[in-house]
Every structure is written in structure tokens, then in C-alpha cells.
Amino acid sequence: MANRYFPNLMPDFIAETPQPPPTTAAEEEIAAPGTQEQWIQDYTPYTGVLGTAFLLLKAYQVSNNKNDLNLAAEIVKDCDTASSHSSFNWVLMDCMGSRDVTFICGRAGVCAIGAVIAKHTGDNQMLNYYLAQFKKIKLSKDLPEELLYGRAGFLWACLFLNKHFGEGTIATSYTDAVVDEIINNGRKLGVKRRCPLMFEMYGEKYWGAAHGLAGIIRVLLEYDLKPDQSEDVKGTLKYMIKNRFPSGNYPASEEDRGDALVHWCHGAPGVALTLVKAAEVYRERELLEAAIDAAEVVWNRGLLKRVGICHGISGNAYVFLSLYRLTGNMEFLYRAKAFACFLLDRGHKLIAEGQMHAGDNPYSLFEGVGGMAYLFLDLVEPVNARFPAYEL
């Protein structure tokens, strides 16, 4: 198990005198992610060039550098073309009915990110185009529920647009129907007095953020649920808390007995981010304490030998930032900074030495240094930090 992560030898929190925030952030990581020709077959935010556009949008929001914004706009235009004609992952996505629908792995992300960038550039023609394209996306009946390829991923794209353009940009009547369908499908596999909601993907009942309960529930918590739906969501979270591993970590799936993964996609980090949101919504101490317990697992076992946000140190740092935002406890901010400093001081050296995996897509947002750069940018104003494409 220990070969998955570096031992955390960093000192525990000591209160410090607040320092002024840095004036620049992660410029070297943002520069030169590779040519668009290298990326064009993968237009997604997850491992493709759209993640670079999302990173550049973040850089613009931090630095107000219009060059970042203009480059992001050009990238999205290419992604729009690619997502209309590309064969990237079509076999997998078509068989699940999810060719277009999600923010992280579908055309919905192209349209949503494109619309927001067009708003910032003042290009109303492109803004209207991207919104119109988004509203053409249809959900098929055989779509899964999960975040990466399913209904929850579509709902997150709707939330993103409504955040940036105002409630009602994507009609509540439409999103409520999708919420109802997710809940109803979850009840079919759930057991009312045990685990009210359960979902299946690839033949597995996953618990994590990418394909399972944590990711689906994290999206549902952003919506105004009916009382019975809200109770089922809360009951499902309490079932997960009750059935976590003795270590405090969470199984990757319902049948999983291996306490190995401490990732956003599978394990304590993704669940912790969902529990933080649940604690905010329900105001129950049990949920906050469970989030803090999960964060302790991340502190002890979360210095992964990978750099990215999906299954790497960068993503794990967001657990502490989320708890800092909710509680104001400076210890959580310290821990986020400690993980970021580990990456800043040692990341490139460890990758060069082969001790840390750069990711199968080493410049991407979710697997590579793009996620690390996004984390560094978020630490300029940590109270506003959000795990990209997961927290709003």
C-alpha cells in the first residue's frame, strides 16, 4: 500500500503570521502545454486541450491577462470543431449514450466553457452560439448517472452555466426532471433502510467521485431537492460513513475490500469533498466530522506518486481547501499549502527521477501538470478555491 504514496514527514500545523498573497502564479506551468495538433483528438477538459483552455480562463480570472483569455477562446473554437467531428472515444461513449452530454468528458463542456470565455471577451455572437449548441444536447434513456459520462456530468454543466449567467439560463423545469430521473434510478438499486440510493457503472457499484455515489451526490446537493429525495441523499451518505474502512478511507465500490486508493476518483478525497458540501447543506455535525476524518486520511496517505487532480497530490490538496473554506480553520489551509509546496519544491525533480508519475497525459488538467498549475492559481486566493469541474 505504501508504495502508492510518499510518507508525509512534514511538520504539523503551527500558527503563522499572515503573509500578503503572491502577485503572480504558476506562469511556467501555464506556458507551452504542447501544440494543438498533439491534443486535437482529445478535446475534453479531463485529458485534452479543453483543460488547457479552462486553466487559461482561471489564469485570466487571477491575473486579468487578456492574452490568456484570447488564447483560451481560440482553443475552444478548435475544440468545438473537434467535438463536432472527432472520433475520440466515440466507441466507448456511443455505447453508453453519452457522446455529448457531460462537462468533463463531453461536448457539454466545450459549449459551457466556450460560453463563459465568450462572455469575458465580449463576443456576443460566440456566446449565443455556444449557449444554443448546449441547448441542443439531448440525454438518451440508456445514459448512466455518473459524473464523467452520465446525467450528473450534464447537470454539473447546467450548474456551471447558471452560475455564470444567472439562474434560469438552463431552465429548472428541465434540470429538475433530470434530478428526478437520477434519484428514481438510484432507488431501484438502493435499499431504503440500508442505502437508499445506489448506481452501477461498468458492472460495478462505485462509491467514488468519478463514476459513483460521491460524484453523483455532490451534484445533487447543489439542487433544491424534494424532502424525500433529500432524506435519501443524506441516508446514502450516512451509509457510506458507517461502512468506511477502519482506517477512515472509503471503498472504491460496494464490493471493494482493498484499502489502497486515496484519490479524488476513488477513495477518501472525493468523498470528503462531497461530505463538506453535505455538512454545509444539512448543518449536521456528523457529516462535518466525517469530512474531517477523511481529510486526516488524505494528510497521512495523500502525497501520491502522481501529480494530477484526478489521482494525484494536486487533487488531494483541495480537500483541505474545501474544509478551510467551510470552517475557517487555518490548519486546513496550512495542509493545502504543504501539499502544494511539496509539488513546487520536489514535483519536477521526482518526475525526472522516475519516482513520480507525470500522468498518461502529462500536460492535462486532470492527469498532469495542468491540474498542479490550477492548484497554484487557486492558492492566490484560497478562500475562493474550488476543485475544477467538481466544486462550484
C-alpha positions, 0 to 999 in steps of 0.5 A: 500500500505504501508504495502508492504514496510518499510518507508525509514527514512534514511538520504539523500545523503551527500558527503563522503570521499572515503573509500578503498573497503572491502577485503572480502564479504558476506562469511556467506551468501555464506556458507551452502545454504542447501544440494543438495538433498533439491534443486535437483528438482529445478535446475534453477538459479531463485529458485534452486541450479543453483543460488547457483552455479552462486553466487559461480562463482561471489564469485570466480570472487571477491575473486579468491577462487578456492574452490568456483569455484570447488564447483560451477562446481560440482553443475552444473554437478548435475544440468545438470543431473537434467535438463536432467531428472527432472520433475520440472515444466515440466507441466507448461513449456511443455505447453508453449514450453519452457522446455529448452530454457531460462537462468533463468528458463531453461536448457539454463542456466545450459549449459551457466553457466556450460560453463563459470565455465568450462572455469575458471577451465580449463576443456576443455572437460566440456566446449565443452560439455556444449557449444554443449548441448546449441547448441542443444536447439531448440525454438518451434513456440508456445514459448512466448517472455518473459524473464523467459520462452520465446525467450528473456530468450534464447537470454539473454543466447546467450548474456551471452555466447558471452560475455564470449567467444567472439562474434560469439560463438552463431552465429548472423545469428541465434540470429538475426532471433530470434530478428526478430521473437520477434519484428514481434510478438510484432507488431501484438499486438502493435499499431504503433502510440500508442505502437508499440510493445506489448506481452501477457503472461498468458492472460495478457499484462505485462509491467514488467521485468519478463514476459513483455515489460521491460524484453523483451526490455532490451534484445533487446537493447543489439542487433544491431537492424534494424532502424525500429525495433529500432524506435519501441523499443524506441516508446514502451518505450516512451509509457510506460513513458507517461502512468506511474502512477502519482506517477512515478511507472509503471503498472504491465500490460496494464490493471493494475490500482493498484499502489502497486508493486515496484519490479524488476518483476513488477513495477518501478525497472525493468523498470528503469533498462531497461530505463538506458540501453535505455538512454545509447543506444539512448543518449536521455535525456528523457529516462535518466530522466525517469530512474531517476524518477523511481529510486526516486520511488524505494528510497521512496517505495523500502525497501520491506518486502522481501529480494530477487532480484526478489521482494525484497530490494536486487533487488531494490538496483541495480537500483541505481547501474545501474544509478551510473554506467551510470552517475557517480553520487555518490548519486546513489551509496550512495542509493545502499549502504543504501539499502544494509546496511539496509539488513546487519544491520536489514535483519536477525533480521526482518526475525526472527521477522516475519516482513520480508519475507525470500522468498518461497525459502529462500536460492535462488538467486532470492527469498532469501538470495542468491540474498542479498549475490550477492548484497554484492559481487557486492558492492566490486566493484560497478562500475562493478555491474550488476543485475544477469541474467538481466544486462550484 
